[in-house]
Amino acid sequence: MMAVVNSETWVFNETGDRVRQPSTELVDDATIVAAENARTLRERAASAIASNAAYLTLTTPTNAQNVAQLRTLTRECSALIRLALAAFDTTDDT
């Protein structure tokens, strides 16, 4: 399935004036899904900083907190690996 993506860019015309140039592009659903998944992974990485900082403030975390943090770190690592490899087919387990 295909989707239409409309966008605008700024270009200089023949007289040197800066003008908007509209463009339309047909994009397949996989491309749209990949872009959304990449955005989701970046958002999750940004929020991970705060949650990791909160964990580090715990003086003596409980065993349950340690287990939860290990699970969280594993998911965060998976998300970072997907970002590094540009593997945006899914956000499962991130």
C-alpha positions as CSV (number, residue, x, y, z in Angstrom):
1,M,0.0,0.0,0.0
2,M,1.2,3.5,-0.8
3,A,0.7,6.9,1.0
4,V,1.0,10.4,-0.4
5,V,3.4,12.6,1.6
6,N,3.3,16.3,0.9
7,S,6.1,18.6,1.9
8,E,7.7,21.9,1.2
9,T,11.3,23.0,0.9
10,W,12.9,26.4,0.5
11,V,14.7,27.1,-2.7
12,F,16.1,30.1,-4.6
13,N,14.4,30.9,-7.8
14,E,16.0,32.4,-11.0
15,T,15.9,35.9,-9.6
16,G,17.5,34.9,-6.3
17,D,14.4,35.1,-4.2
18,R,13.8,32.4,-1.6
19,V,10.5,30.7,-2.3
20,R,8.7,27.6,-1.1
21,Q,8.7,24.6,-3.4
22,P,6.0,22.1,-2.7
23,S,6.6,18.5,-3.5
24,T,4.5,15.3,-3.4
25,E,6.0,11.9,-2.9
26,L,4.5,8.4,-2.9
27,V,5.9,6.4,0.0
28,D,5.2,2.8,0.9
29,D,3.7,1.9,4.2
30,A,7.0,0.2,5.3
31,T,8.8,3.6,5.0
32,I,6.2,5.3,7.1
33,V,6.3,2.6,9.7
34,A,10.1,2.8,9.8
35,A,10.0,6.5,10.3
36,E,7.5,6.3,13.1
37,N,9.5,3.5,14.8
38,A,12.7,5.5,14.6
39,R,10.9,8.5,16.2
40,T,9.5,6.2,18.9
41,L,13.0,4.7,19.7
42,R,14.5,8.2,19.9
43,E,11.8,9.3,22.3
44,R,12.3,6.3,24.5
45,A,16.0,6.8,24.6
46,A,15.5,10.4,25.7
47,S,13.1,9.4,28.5
48,A,15.5,6.6,29.6
49,I,18.0,9.2,30.8
50,A,15.6,10.5,33.4
51,S,14.6,7.0,34.6
52,N,18.2,5.8,34.8
53,A,19.2,8.9,36.8
54,A,16.3,8.3,39.2
55,Y,17.5,4.7,39.8
56,L,21.1,5.9,40.4
57,T,19.8,8.1,43.3
58,L,18.6,5.1,45.2
59,T,21.0,4.5,48.1
60,T,20.2,0.8,48.6
61,P,17.8,-0.4,45.9
62,T,15.8,-3.5,46.7
63,N,16.2,-6.7,44.8
64,A,12.9,-6.0,43.0
65,Q,14.2,-2.6,41.9
66,N,17.5,-4.2,40.7
67,V,15.6,-6.8,38.7
68,A,13.3,-4.2,37.2
69,Q,16.3,-2.0,36.3
70,L,18.0,-4.9,34.6
71,R,14.9,-5.6,32.5
72,T,14.7,-1.9,31.7
73,L,18.4,-1.6,30.7
74,T,18.0,-4.7,28.4
75,R,15.1,-3.0,26.6
76,E,17.0,0.3,26.4
77,C,20.1,-1.5,24.9
78,S,17.8,-3.2,22.3
79,A,16.4,0.2,21.4
80,L,19.9,1.7,21.1
81,I,21.1,-1.2,18.9
82,R,18.1,-0.8,16.6
83,L,18.9,3.0,16.4
84,A,22.6,2.2,15.6
85,L,21.7,-0.3,13.0
86,A,18.7,1.6,11.6
87,A,16.6,-1.5,12.2
88,F,13.3,0.2,12.3
89,D,11.0,-2.6,11.3
90,T,9.7,-3.0,14.9
91,T,9.9,-1.5,18.3
92,D,9.1,-4.8,20.1
93,D,11.2,-5.5,23.2
94,T,12.5,-1.9,23.4
